[in-house]
Amino acid sequence: MKLRRFALYALGLVVLAVAGVALVFWALYACAPPPLPGDELWTSRQNFGEALGIVLRLGSKACFTSDTLGSFALWLGSRTTGVLVVLLALVVLWETLGRDLRRRFFVMRGGHVVLAGTYDDLRELAHRRRSFAGTFFLAPDRAAALDVARHRPFAEIVTAEARKLGRQLATLGVGRAKLLAAATRNDLTNVAIAEAGLSTPGEGELLVRLEQYAVRVFSSHRLRVRAAQQGRKLAVVSLTQLQARRGMAAAMPGRYTMDGAPRVHVVLCGSGPALQAASFEIARQGFGLEREKPLLSILRTGAGDFATGALQRLQNAGIADVEVSDVMTSASDGLDRAIAATVEDAPPLMAVHCIGENSGEAEALALRWEEVLLALHQPVPPIVAYAGHDHPLGSTGMIRIAAAEDLAKAREAAHLMDQRARAVHQQYLDGQRADRGDTFGAAPAEVEWEKLPESFQDDNRNVADQMDYKLATVFMLAGRGEACAMLDRDEIEVMSGIAHARWMAAKALGGWRYGPVRDDRNMIHPDMIPYIELTEAARQKDRDVVASLPDMAALAGETLQRERRIGIPRALVADAVKAFAAHCAASPKGSVPVAVLPLDDAGMIRLAEALLAAGIRIEAVLDRWVETLRASDETASPLAGVLRRAWRIHVVREGEARDALDELVTEIVYECGAIHAHP
């Protein structure tokens, strides 16, 4: 670590010395008459030797030509050695005293951050600290310390030692630190760092990375309680879990639909530990469970994905029909045959999640799924590739990237998620307190947020995650705006059924089952039945969850808005597009215009591009003609661009897209661009 820093010091001094010699060398030319013809080489050698002598002996020389710039260059260059001596003294002073004084300054004054982990994981957190002076690193091992030193050679870097962890954190002034981030790739090490940090009284925030579900459940509640007792903010993040949640959002739940509302069929394909995280996150949301048990197809392309017993727990939960198959990737057509078997005689796909040990593998799987589905003449649903960064991929516009979160964004997401989860829990407490009266407080969940067990807190976070899906099913969304759309009774009932399906799925994954009398010890609950079979009191709990939606949206500075669904059955001329955009801009408060249009010819694709350029959301309605458009060089690329940016996509499996508009919209647009009520 020191070697690189000293090398930078030496390089700086050498550069300065060379610059000083070069400056004097140039000044000697400027201060002397031009050499005689043929003496140029001799003069150059003479001047170079004289320049070295002037720099090394701290000498000086008069400028014979009275050139002002040359005189100044001679004066400045002749002092190069003196400057080098002063800088060398400052370097020695900094290394012997300055670095320690800087550390002591922050230990006493505070305001710095202590980051534990590898530099790759901490990069964004460190970059947000513009000054390296206030960032201290706790590296998990020597290799990580060397990597940090390579990027931040002047930062304070300490290699963590388990037995000295408390003392090391005290040395780094963790008690006065603005932030302590325990973000190594070992969950138990992160727990130990967080506990050591909480053992030192302070007011700074804690960020703890816990990837393993079991460690998160058993440790985070204890950490949260201790942090709450000290009045400190604590964010517990799992980058794998957050990426899985981004993957769910990228799959457009509730916004990718088909006529007839078929049974939900979701595919997960790939390998690695992220496959388990994504499988459980998707199953826990209970997509479609309010209507019919969904189908979850898992195609395993490698090993090391599911922990022992995890797959059996998923299958035994009874919240989805889980079909698992091992793909023979060694065979050239092994994946192709597995894809064909998955879609044959099965409900149409609503989403495909492609997960690999690295970004390249996930993207390759996504591209193969797209190619095979096109060859089989199957509708291409949203295909989510769990990759490193977002970028266009594929030829259909249906591949979405669920990019991995960095710790800085994960920290912000965790805080927002916790705020929304608190709003959900507070709505639940208010409802239970009003209904139960003196008996309130007997149930395990009837406690304040800080005392709520981690499994209950995580359940409330899942409620917050499902907000966009609930709203999408009733053609609403959360967005910027002053007015908040009110929910009618039918909408509340639809979303309450979805909320109950999610709750039942999460409970079933946790081992709960139905019984007429609640028994927490044996994990039996009388509400583990469909929403329509619940008592009125039980249904009200789900309605209370829906009632928390405006509060959850407000925490992100948003309000609930209703889609103003406007059908455009045929292409519009340029003036009509402008008139339509003007009408959309004048939409009532609390509503967001969504143009619903069939993408069945080149003219409608150009219209969709124009509407997107004008900032208008579109719903693309696709029918059998989409295959023809994808086969044409003229329309394939524009169609993919439109589908990549579409707000909604609706697939018509039988019939024409234009005929389906009648059931999808409430208003219609004629050739002039004016909007009229749809009869």
C-alpha positions as CSV (number, residue, x, y, z in Angstrom):
1,M,0.0,0.0,0.0
2,K,2.8,2.4,0.9
3,L,4.9,1.4,-2.1
4,R,2.3,2.7,-4.5
5,R,2.0,6.0,-2.6
6,F,5.8,6.4,-2.5
7,A,6.0,5.7,-6.2
8,L,3.5,8.5,-6.8
9,Y,5.6,10.8,-4.7
10,A,8.7,9.9,-6.5
11,L,7.0,10.3,-9.9
12,G,5.8,13.7,-9.0
13,L,9.3,14.8,-7.9
14,V,10.9,13.4,-11.0
15,V,8.3,15.2,-13.2
16,L,8.9,18.4,-11.4
17,A,12.7,18.1,-11.8
18,V,12.4,17.3,-15.5
19,A,10.1,20.3,-15.9
20,G,12.6,22.5,-14.1
21,V,15.5,21.4,-16.4
22,A,13.3,21.8,-19.5
23,L,12.3,25.3,-18.4
24,V,15.9,26.4,-17.9
25,F,16.9,24.8,-21.2
26,W,14.3,26.8,-23.1
27,A,15.2,30.0,-21.2
28,L,18.9,29.6,-22.3
29,Y,17.8,29.6,-25.9
30,A,15.5,32.6,-25.3
31,C,18.2,34.6,-23.5
32,A,21.0,34.0,-26.0
33,P,21.6,35.0,-29.6
34,P,20.7,32.3,-32.1
35,P,23.6,30.0,-32.8
36,L,25.7,30.2,-35.9
37,P,24.9,27.9,-38.8
38,G,26.2,24.4,-38.1
39,D,26.5,25.1,-34.3
40,E,23.0,24.1,-33.4
41,L,23.9,20.6,-32.0
42,W,26.9,21.9,-30.0
43,T,24.7,24.7,-28.6
44,S,22.0,22.3,-27.6
45,R,24.5,20.1,-25.7
46,Q,26.1,23.2,-24.1
47,N,22.7,24.6,-23.0
48,F,21.6,21.2,-21.6
49,G,24.7,20.8,-19.5
50,E,24.4,24.4,-18.3
51,A,20.7,23.8,-17.5
52,L,21.6,20.8,-15.3
53,G,24.3,22.8,-13.6
54,I,22.0,25.8,-12.9
55,V,19.3,23.5,-11.4
56,L,21.6,21.4,-9.3
57,R,23.7,24.1,-7.9
58,L,20.9,26.5,-7.3
59,G,22.7,29.0,-9.5
60,S,21.4,31.8,-11.8
61,K,22.4,33.5,-15.0
62,A,21.6,36.8,-16.6
63,C,19.5,37.0,-19.7
64,F,21.5,38.7,-22.4
65,T,18.6,39.4,-24.7
66,S,16.5,41.1,-22.0
67,D,13.6,38.7,-22.8
68,T,11.1,39.1,-19.9
69,L,9.7,35.7,-20.3
70,G,13.1,34.1,-20.6
71,S,14.4,36.0,-17.5
72,F,11.4,34.8,-15.5
73,A,11.9,31.2,-16.7
74,L,15.6,31.3,-15.7
75,W,14.7,32.6,-12.3
76,L,12.0,30.0,-11.7
77,G,13.9,27.1,-13.1
78,S,17.0,27.8,-11.1
79,R,15.0,27.2,-7.9
80,T,13.8,23.8,-8.9
81,T,16.1,22.0,-6.5
82,G,14.9,24.2,-3.7
83,V,11.3,23.4,-4.5
84,L,12.1,19.7,-4.7
85,V,13.8,19.8,-1.2
86,V,10.8,21.6,0.3
87,L,8.4,19.2,-1.3
88,L,10.4,16.2,-0.1
89,A,10.4,17.6,3.4
90,L,6.7,18.0,3.2
91,V,6.2,14.4,2.0
92,V,8.3,13.1,4.9
93,L,6.4,15.3,7.3
94,W,3.0,14.2,5.9
95,E,3.9,10.5,6.1
96,T,5.4,10.7,9.6
97,L,2.9,13.1,11.2
98,G,0.3,14.4,8.8
99,R,-1.6,11.3,8.1
100,D,-1.9,10.5,11.7
101,L,-3.0,14.0,12.5
102,R,-5.6,13.8,9.7
103,R,-7.0,10.6,11.2
104,R,-7.1,12.1,14.7
105,F,-8.8,15.2,13.3
106,F,-11.7,13.2,11.9
107,V,-11.8,10.9,14.9
108,M,-12.3,14.0,17.2
109,R,-14.4,16.1,14.8
110,G,-16.4,13.4,13.0
111,G,-18.2,13.8,9.7
112,H,-16.1,11.1,7.9
113,V,-17.3,7.7,6.6
114,V,-15.9,4.2,7.3
115,L,-16.4,1.8,4.4
116,A,-15.7,-1.9,4.9
117,G,-15.5,-4.1,1.8
118,T,-13.8,-4.4,-1.6
119,Y,-13.3,-1.3,-3.7
120,D,-15.5,-2.6,-6.5
121,D,-18.4,-2.8,-4.1
122,L,-17.7,0.5,-2.4
123,R,-16.9,2.5,-5.5
124,E,-20.1,4.5,-5.7
125,L,-20.2,5.2,-2.0
126,A,-16.6,6.4,-2.1
127,H,-17.2,8.5,-5.2
128,R,-20.1,10.4,-3.5
129,R,-17.5,11.5,-1.0
130,R,-15.7,14.0,-3.1
131,S,-12.8,14.5,-0.7
132,F,-10.7,11.4,-0.1
133,A,-9.6,12.9,3.2
134,G,-13.0,12.0,4.9
135,T,-13.1,8.4,3.7
136,F,-11.6,5.5,5.7
137,F,-11.5,2.0,4.3
138,L,-11.6,-1.3,6.3
139,A,-10.5,-4.0,3.9
140,P,-11.6,-7.6,4.6
141,D,-8.1,-9.0,3.6
142,R,-4.8,-7.9,2.3
143,A,-5.7,-8.4,-1.4
144,A,-8.7,-6.1,-0.9
145,A,-6.5,-3.6,0.9
146,L,-4.0,-3.5,-2.0
147,D,-6.9,-3.1,-4.5
148,V,-8.2,-0.1,-2.5
149,A,-4.7,1.4,-2.3
150,R,-4.4,1.0,-6.1
151,H,-7.5,3.3,-6.6
152,R,-7.2,5.4,-3.5
153,P,-3.5,5.5,-2.6
154,F,-3.8,8.4,-0.1
155,A,-6.8,7.1,1.8
156,E,-6.6,5.6,5.2
157,I,-6.7,1.8,4.8
158,V,-6.8,-0.8,7.5
159,T,-6.9,-4.6,7.0
160,A,-9.6,-6.1,9.2
161,E,-8.7,-8.6,11.9
162,A,-11.5,-10.4,13.6
163,R,-10.0,-10.3,17.1
164,K,-9.1,-6.6,16.8
165,L,-12.2,-5.4,15.0
166,G,-13.6,-3.2,17.8
167,R,-10.2,-1.6,18.4
168,Q,-9.7,-1.0,14.7
169,L,-13.1,0.7,14.4
170,A,-12.3,2.8,17.4
171,T,-9.1,3.8,15.7
172,L,-11.0,4.9,12.7
173,G,-13.4,7.0,14.8
174,V,-16.5,5.0,14.0
175,G,-18.3,6.6,17.0
176,R,-18.2,10.0,15.2
177,A,-18.4,8.7,11.7
178,K,-21.3,10.0,9.5
179,L,-21.6,6.5,8.0
180,L,-20.4,3.0,8.7
181,A,-20.9,0.7,5.8
182,A,-20.4,-3.0,6.5
183,A,-20.4,-4.3,2.9
184,T,-17.9,-7.1,2.6
185,R,-19.0,-10.3,0.8
186,N,-19.2,-12.3,4.0
187,D,-22.5,-11.7,5.9
188,L,-21.1,-12.8,9.2
189,T,-18.2,-10.4,8.9
190,N,-20.7,-7.6,8.2
191,V,-22.8,-8.5,11.2
192,A,-19.6,-8.5,13.4
193,I,-18.6,-5.0,12.0
194,A,-22.1,-3.7,12.6
195,E,-22.3,-5.0,16.2
196,A,-18.8,-3.5,16.9
197,G,-20.0,-0.2,15.5
198,L,-23.1,-0.3,17.6
199,S,-21.0,-1.0,20.7
200,T,-19.5,2.4,20.3
201,P,-22.0,5.2,21.1
202,G,-22.6,7.5,18.2
203,E,-25.2,9.1,15.9
204,G,-24.0,8.0,12.5
205,E,-25.9,5.9,10.0
206,L,-25.2,2.2,9.5
207,L,-25.4,0.3,6.2
208,V,-25.2,-3.5,6.5
209,R,-25.0,-5.8,3.5
210,L,-26.6,-9.2,4.2
211,E,-27.1,-11.5,1.1
212,Q,-28.1,-14.7,2.8
213,Y,-31.8,-14.9,3.7
214,A,-31.3,-16.8,6.9
215,V,-28.6,-14.4,8.2
216,R,-30.8,-11.5,7.3
217,V,-33.8,-12.9,9.2
218,F,-31.8,-13.8,12.4
219,S,-29.5,-10.9,12.6
220,S,-31.1,-7.8,11.1
221,H,-33.8,-7.6,13.8
222,R,-31.3,-7.5,16.6
223,L,-29.3,-4.9,14.8
224,R,-32.4,-2.8,14.1
225,V,-33.4,-2.9,17.8
226,R,-30.0,-1.8,18.9
227,A,-29.8,1.0,16.3
228,A,-33.3,2.2,17.3
229,Q,-32.3,2.4,21.0
230,Q,-29.4,4.6,20.0
231,G,-31.5,6.7,17.6
232,R,-29.4,5.7,14.6
233,K,-30.5,5.0,11.1
234,L,-29.9,1.5,9.9
235,A,-30.2,0.2,6.3
236,V,-30.0,-3.5,5.7
237,V,-29.5,-4.3,2.0
238,S,-29.1,-7.4,-0.2
239,L,-27.9,-6.6,-3.7
240,T,-29.1,-9.9,-4.9
241,Q,-32.6,-9.3,-3.5
242,L,-32.7,-5.8,-4.9
243,Q,-31.8,-7.0,-8.3
244,A,-34.5,-9.6,-8.1
245,R,-37.0,-6.9,-7.2
246,R,-35.8,-4.8,-10.2
247,G,-36.2,-7.9,-12.3
248,M,-39.8,-8.2,-11.2
249,A,-40.5,-4.6,-12.1
250,A,-38.8,-5.0,-15.5
251,A,-41.1,-7.9,-16.3
252,M,-44.0,-5.3,-16.4
253,P,-46.4,-7.2,-14.1
254,G,-49.9,-5.9,-14.7
255,R,-48.8,-4.0,-17.8
256,Y,-48.0,-6.9,-20.1
257,T,-51.4,-8.5,-20.6
258,M,-53.2,-10.9,-22.9
259,D,-56.8,-11.2,-24.0
260,G,-58.8,-13.7,-21.9
261,A,-56.5,-13.1,-18.8
262,P,-54.8,-16.5,-19.1
263,R,-53.2,-18.3,-16.2
264,V,-50.0,-16.7,-15.1
265,H,-46.9,-18.6,-16.4
266,V,-43.5,-17.3,-15.4
267,V,-40.2,-18.9,-16.3
268,L,-36.8,-18.6,-14.5
269,C,-33.8,-19.9,-16.4
270,G,-30.2,-19.9,-15.4
271,S,-27.8,-20.8,-12.6
272,G,-26.2,-19.3,-9.5
273,P,-27.5,-18.2,-6.1
274,A,-29.5,-15.3,-7.8
275,L,-31.8,-18.0,-9.3
276,Q,-33.1,-18.9,-5.8
277,A,-33.5,-15.3,-4.8
278,A,-35.5,-14.4,-7.9
279,S,-37.6,-17.6,-7.6
280,F,-38.6,-16.8,-4.1
281,E,-39.2,-13.1,-4.7
282,I,-41.5,-13.9,-7.6
283,A,-43.4,-16.6,-5.8
284,R,-43.7,-14.4,-2.7
285,Q,-45.6,-11.8,-4.7
286,G,-48.3,-14.3,-5.6
287,F,-48.9,-13.0,-9.2
288,G,-52.2,-14.2,-10.4
289,L,-52.9,-16.3,-7.3
290,E,-56.1,-14.4,-6.7
291,R,-57.6,-16.0,-9.8
292,E,-55.8,-19.3,-10.3
293,K,-52.7,-21.0,-9.0
294,P,-49.8,-19.7,-11.2
295,L,-47.3,-21.9,-13.0
296,L,-43.6,-21.4,-12.2
297,S,-41.2,-23.1,-14.6
298,I,-37.6,-23.3,-13.4
299,L,-34.9,-24.3,-16.0
300,R,-31.6,-25.0,-14.2
301,T,-28.6,-24.6,-16.5
302,G,-25.9,-25.2,-13.8
303,A,-25.2,-26.1,-10.2
304,G,-24.9,-24.1,-7.0
305,D,-28.3,-22.3,-7.3
306,F,-30.7,-23.5,-4.7
307,A,-29.7,-24.1,-1.1
308,T,-30.5,-27.5,0.5
309,G,-34.2,-27.8,1.0
310,A,-35.0,-24.4,-0.6
311,L,-36.5,-25.9,-3.8
312,Q,-38.6,-28.4,-1.8
313,R,-39.9,-25.6,0.3
314,L,-40.9,-23.7,-2.8
315,Q,-42.7,-26.7,-4.2
316,N,-44.4,-27.6,-1.0
317,A,-45.7,-24.1,-0.3
318,G,-48.7,-24.8,-2.6
319,I,-48.9,-21.3,-3.9
320,A,-47.8,-22.2,-7.4
321,D,-47.3,-25.3,-9.6
322,V,-43.5,-25.4,-9.7
323,E,-42.0,-27.4,-12.6
324,V,-38.2,-27.9,-12.4
325,S,-36.1,-29.2,-15.2
326,D,-32.3,-29.6,-15.6
327,V,-31.1,-28.3,-19.0
328,M,-28.3,-30.2,-20.7
329,T,-26.2,-27.2,-21.8
330,S,-23.5,-29.6,-23.0
331,A,-25.7,-30.5,-25.9
332,S,-25.9,-28.0,-28.7
333,D,-29.7,-27.9,-28.7
334,G,-30.3,-28.7,-25.1
335,L,-31.6,-25.3,-24.2
336,D,-33.7,-25.1,-27.4
337,R,-35.4,-28.4,-26.6
338,A,-36.0,-27.3,-23.0
339,I,-37.7,-24.0,-24.1
340,A,-39.9,-25.9,-26.6
341,A,-41.0,-28.3,-23.9
342,T,-41.7,-25.4,-21.5
343,V,-44.1,-23.6,-23.9
344,E,-45.7,-26.7,-25.4
345,D,-49.2,-27.4,-24.1
346,A,-48.7,-24.7,-21.4
347,P,-50.3,-21.4,-20.6
348,P,-48.7,-18.5,-22.6
349,L,-45.6,-17.0,-21.0
350,M,-46.1,-13.8,-19.0
351,A,-42.4,-13.3,-18.3
352,V,-39.0,-15.0,-18.6
353,H,-36.2,-14.3,-16.1
354,C,-32.7,-15.1,-17.3
355,I,-30.0,-15.4,-14.6
356,G,-26.4,-16.4,-14.8
357,E,-23.2,-16.6,-12.9
358,N,-22.2,-13.4,-14.8
359,S,-23.8,-10.7,-17.0
360,G,-22.7,-12.4,-20.2
361,E,-24.3,-15.6,-19.4
362,A,-27.6,-14.0,-18.5
363,E,-27.6,-11.9,-21.7
364,A,-26.8,-15.0,-23.8
365,L,-29.7,-16.9,-22.2
366,A,-32.1,-14.0,-22.9
367,L,-31.0,-13.7,-26.6
368,R,-31.5,-17.5,-27.0
369,W,-35.0,-17.4,-25.5
370,E,-35.9,-14.6,-27.9
371,E,-34.6,-16.5,-30.9
372,V,-36.3,-19.7,-30.0
373,L,-39.7,-18.1,-29.2
374,L,-39.6,-16.4,-32.5
375,A,-38.8,-19.6,-34.3
376,L,-41.7,-21.3,-32.5
377,H,-44.1,-18.5,-33.5
378,Q,-44.8,-17.8,-29.9
379,P,-45.6,-14.4,-28.4
380,V,-42.4,-12.9,-27.0
381,P,-43.1,-11.8,-23.4
382,P,-40.8,-9.4,-21.4
383,I,-37.5,-11.3,-21.1
384,V,-35.5,-10.0,-18.2
385,A,-31.7,-10.4,-18.2
386,Y,-30.0,-10.0,-14.8
387,A,-26.9,-8.1,-16.1
388,G,-24.5,-5.5,-15.0
389,H,-25.8,-2.4,-16.8
390,D,-28.8,-1.4,-18.8
391,H,-28.4,-1.3,-22.6
392,P,-30.5,-2.3,-25.7
393,L,-30.4,-6.0,-26.3
394,G,-32.1,-8.3,-28.9
395,S,-34.2,-7.7,-32.0
396,T,-37.7,-7.5,-30.6
397,G,-37.5,-4.8,-28.0
398,M,-38.8,-7.3,-25.4
399,I,-35.5,-7.9,-23.5
400,R,-35.2,-5.8,-20.4
401,I,-32.1,-5.5,-18.3
402,A,-32.3,-5.8,-14.5
403,A,-29.1,-4.1,-13.7
404,A,-27.3,-4.8,-10.5
405,E,-27.6,-2.1,-7.8
406,D,-24.5,-0.4,-6.4
407,L,-24.4,0.2,-2.7
408,A,-25.1,3.9,-2.9
409,K,-28.4,3.4,-4.8
410,A,-29.2,0.3,-2.7
411,R,-28.9,2.4,0.4
412,E,-31.4,5.0,-1.0
413,A,-33.7,2.3,-2.1
414,A,-33.6,0.6,1.3
415,H,-34.5,3.8,3.1
416,L,-37.4,4.5,0.7
417,M,-38.6,0.9,1.0
418,D,-38.5,1.0,4.8
419,Q,-40.4,4.3,4.8
420,R,-43.2,2.8,2.6
421,A,-43.2,-0.4,4.7
422,R,-43.6,1.7,7.9
423,A,-46.6,3.4,6.2
424,V,-48.2,0.0,5.5
425,H,-47.6,-1.2,9.0
426,Q,-49.0,2.0,10.6
427,Q,-52.2,1.6,8.5
428,Y,-52.5,-1.9,9.8
429,L,-51.9,-0.8,13.4
430,D,-54.5,1.9,13.1
431,G,-57.1,-0.5,11.7
432,Q,-56.4,-3.2,14.3
433,R,-56.4,-0.8,17.2
434,A,-59.9,0.5,16.1
435,D,-61.3,-3.0,15.6
436,R,-59.8,-4.9,18.5
437,G,-60.1,-2.4,21.3
438,D,-58.7,-3.7,24.6
439,T,-57.4,-6.9,23.0
440,F,-55.1,-4.9,20.7
441,G,-51.5,-5.9,21.2
442,A,-51.9,-9.6,21.7
443,A,-50.9,-10.6,18.1
444,P,-47.2,-10.7,17.3
445,A,-47.6,-8.0,14.5
446,E,-49.4,-5.5,16.7
447,V,-46.3,-3.7,17.9
448,E,-44.4,-0.6,16.8
449,W,-42.2,-0.9,13.7
450,E,-38.9,-0.9,15.7
451,K,-40.1,-4.0,17.7
452,L,-41.5,-5.8,14.7
453,P,-39.7,-9.1,13.9
454,E,-37.7,-9.0,10.7
455,S,-40.0,-11.5,8.9
456,F,-43.0,-9.2,9.5
457,Q,-40.9,-6.1,8.4
458,D,-39.9,-7.9,5.2
459,D,-43.5,-8.8,4.6
460,N,-44.4,-5.1,4.7
461,R,-41.6,-4.3,2.3
462,N,-43.1,-6.9,-0.1
463,V,-46.4,-5.0,0.2
464,A,-44.5,-1.8,-0.8
465,D,-42.9,-3.7,-3.7
466,Q,-46.3,-4.7,-5.1
467,M,-47.7,-1.2,-5.2
468,D,-47.1,-0.6,-8.9
469,Y,-48.6,-4.1,-9.8
470,K,-51.7,-3.4,-7.8
471,L,-52.2,0.0,-9.4
472,A,-51.5,-1.4,-12.9
473,T,-54.3,-4.0,-12.6
474,V,-56.9,-1.2,-12.2
475,F,-55.2,1.1,-14.8
476,M,-53.6,3.5,-12.3
477,L,-50.0,4.5,-11.4
478,A,-48.0,6.6,-9.0
479,G,-46.5,9.7,-10.5
480,R,-45.7,13.3,-10.0
481,G,-48.7,15.5,-9.7
482,E,-50.8,17.7,-7.3
483,A,-54.1,15.9,-7.4
484,C,-54.6,12.4,-6.1
485,A,-57.1,10.1,-7.8
486,M,-59.6,8.5,-5.5
487,L,-60.1,4.7,-5.5
488,D,-63.7,3.4,-6.1
489,R,-65.1,0.4,-4.3
490,D,-64.6,-2.0,-7.2
491,E,-60.9,-1.0,-7.5
492,I,-60.4,-1.4,-3.8
493,E,-61.9,-4.9,-3.9
494,V,-59.7,-6.0,-6.9
495,M,-56.5,-4.7,-5.2
496,S,-57.5,-6.2,-1.9
497,G,-57.8,-9.6,-3.5
498,I,-54.3,-9.1,-4.9
499,A,-53.0,-8.0,-1.5
500,H,-54.4,-11.1,0.1
501,A,-52.9,-13.4,-2.5
502,R,-49.5,-11.8,-1.8
503,W,-49.9,-12.2,1.9
504,M,-51.0,-15.8,1.6
505,A,-48.1,-16.6,-0.7
506,A,-45.6,-15.0,1.7
507,K,-47.1,-16.9,4.6
508,A,-47.1,-20.2,2.8
509,L,-43.4,-19.8,1.9
510,G,-42.7,-19.2,5.5
511,G,-44.3,-22.6,6.4
512,W,-47.8,-21.4,7.4
513,R,-50.9,-23.4,6.5
514,Y,-54.7,-23.3,6.9
515,G,-56.5,-24.1,10.1
516,P,-59.8,-23.0,11.7
517,V,-58.1,-21.6,14.8
518,R,-54.9,-19.4,14.7
519,D,-51.9,-21.1,16.3
520,D,-48.7,-19.1,15.9
521,R,-46.5,-21.8,17.4
522,N,-47.6,-24.4,14.9
523,M,-47.9,-21.8,12.1
524,I,-51.6,-22.2,11.5
525,H,-53.8,-19.4,10.3
526,P,-57.6,-19.3,9.5
527,D,-57.1,-16.7,6.7
528,M,-55.0,-19.0,4.5
529,I,-58.0,-19.3,2.1
530,P,-59.1,-17.3,-1.1
531,Y,-60.2,-13.7,-0.5
532,I,-63.8,-14.4,-1.4
533,E,-64.0,-16.9,1.4
534,L,-62.7,-14.6,4.1
535,T,-64.8,-13.0,6.8
536,E,-65.6,-9.3,6.5
537,A,-63.1,-8.5,9.3
538,A,-60.3,-10.4,7.5
539,R,-61.1,-8.7,4.3
540,Q,-60.9,-5.3,6.0
541,K,-57.2,-6.0,6.8
542,D,-56.5,-6.3,3.1
543,R,-58.5,-3.1,2.4
544,D,-56.4,-1.3,5.0
545,V,-53.3,-2.4,3.0
546,V,-54.8,-0.8,-0.1
547,A,-55.7,2.3,1.9
548,S,-52.0,2.8,2.5
549,L,-51.2,3.3,-1.2
550,P,-51.6,7.1,-1.2
551,D,-49.2,7.3,1.8
552,M,-46.7,5.1,0.2
553,A,-46.8,7.1,-3.0
554,A,-46.5,10.4,-1.0
555,L,-43.2,9.2,0.5
556,A,-41.6,9.3,-2.9
557,G,-43.2,12.7,-3.7
558,E,-45.9,11.1,-5.9
559,T,-49.7,10.8,-6.0
560,L,-52.1,8.2,-7.3
561,Q,-53.1,8.9,-10.9
562,R,-55.6,7.3,-13.2
563,E,-54.8,6.3,-16.7
564,R,-56.8,8.3,-19.3
565,R,-57.1,5.5,-21.9
566,I,-57.4,6.9,-25.4
567,G,-57.7,4.7,-28.4
568,I,-56.2,5.6,-31.8
569,P,-57.5,3.1,-34.4
570,R,-55.6,4.5,-37.4
571,A,-52.6,6.7,-38.2
572,L,-52.8,10.5,-37.8
573,V,-51.2,13.2,-39.9
574,A,-48.6,15.5,-38.4
575,D,-51.1,18.3,-37.6
576,A,-53.5,15.8,-35.9
577,V,-50.6,14.4,-33.8
578,K,-49.9,18.0,-32.6
579,A,-53.6,18.6,-31.8
580,F,-53.8,15.3,-30.0
581,A,-50.7,16.1,-27.9
582,A,-52.3,19.4,-27.0
583,H,-55.5,17.7,-25.9
584,C,-53.4,15.3,-23.8
585,A,-51.5,18.1,-22.1
586,A,-54.9,19.6,-21.0
587,S,-55.9,16.3,-19.3
588,P,-57.7,16.7,-16.0
589,K,-55.6,16.7,-12.8
590,G,-55.1,13.3,-11.3
591,S,-55.1,11.6,-14.8
592,V,-52.3,10.5,-17.1
593,P,-53.1,10.1,-20.9
594,V,-52.2,6.7,-22.3
595,A,-52.5,6.3,-26.1
596,V,-53.7,2.8,-26.9
597,L,-52.9,1.9,-30.5
598,P,-52.6,-1.3,-32.6
599,L,-49.2,-1.8,-34.0
600,D,-50.2,-3.6,-37.2
601,D,-48.6,-1.6,-39.9
602,A,-45.7,0.8,-40.6
603,G,-47.9,3.9,-40.2
604,M,-49.0,3.0,-36.7
605,I,-45.3,2.4,-35.7
606,R,-44.4,5.8,-36.9
607,L,-47.3,7.3,-35.0
608,A,-46.1,5.5,-31.8
609,E,-42.7,6.9,-32.3
610,A,-44.1,10.4,-32.6
611,L,-46.2,10.0,-29.5
612,L,-43.3,8.7,-27.5
613,A,-41.2,11.7,-28.7
614,A,-43.9,14.0,-27.5
615,G,-43.7,12.4,-24.0
616,I,-47.1,10.5,-24.2
617,R,-47.3,7.0,-22.7
618,I,-48.5,4.4,-25.1
619,E,-50.0,0.9,-24.9
620,A,-49.0,-1.2,-27.8
621,V,-51.7,-3.7,-28.9
622,L,-50.1,-6.6,-30.9
623,D,-51.8,-9.3,-33.0
624,R,-50.7,-11.8,-35.6
625,W,-49.3,-9.1,-37.9
626,V,-46.4,-8.5,-35.5
627,E,-44.5,-11.4,-37.0
628,T,-44.8,-9.8,-40.5
629,L,-43.5,-6.5,-39.1
630,R,-40.6,-8.2,-37.4
631,A,-39.6,-9.9,-40.6
632,S,-39.4,-6.6,-42.5
633,D,-36.1,-4.7,-42.6
634,E,-38.1,-1.4,-42.7
635,T,-40.2,-2.0,-39.6
636,A,-38.3,-4.4,-37.4
637,S,-36.0,-1.9,-35.7
638,P,-38.6,0.9,-35.2
639,L,-41.0,-1.7,-33.8
640,A,-38.4,-2.9,-31.3
641,G,-37.7,0.6,-30.3
642,V,-41.4,1.3,-29.6
643,L,-41.9,-1.9,-27.6
644,R,-38.8,-1.2,-25.6
645,R,-40.3,2.2,-24.4
646,A,-44.0,1.2,-24.3
647,W,-45.8,1.8,-21.0
648,R,-48.1,-1.2,-21.6
649,I,-48.2,-4.1,-24.1
650,H,-51.4,-6.1,-24.8
651,V,-51.3,-9.2,-26.9
652,V,-54.4,-10.3,-28.9
653,R,-54.1,-14.0,-29.5
654,E,-57.3,-14.3,-31.5
655,G,-58.7,-11.7,-33.8
656,E,-57.4,-8.3,-34.9
657,A,-55.7,-5.6,-32.7
658,R,-58.0,-2.9,-34.0
659,D,-61.1,-4.8,-33.0
660,A,-59.7,-5.2,-29.5
661,L,-59.7,-1.4,-28.9
662,D,-63.4,-1.4,-27.9
663,E,-62.7,-3.2,-24.7
664,L,-59.5,-1.4,-23.8
665,V,-60.3,2.3,-24.0
666,T,-62.8,4.8,-22.7
667,E,-62.1,7.5,-25.3
668,I,-61.3,7.6,-29.0
669,V,-59.3,9.8,-31.4
670,Y,-60.5,10.7,-34.9
671,E,-58.5,11.9,-37.9
672,C,-58.3,15.6,-36.7
673,G,-56.7,14.6,-33.4
674,A,-59.7,15.5,-31.2
675,I,-60.6,13.2,-28.3
676,H,-64.2,11.9,-28.0
677,A,-65.9,9.6,-25.5
678,H,-66.0,6.1,-26.8
679,P,-69.6,4.9,-27.3
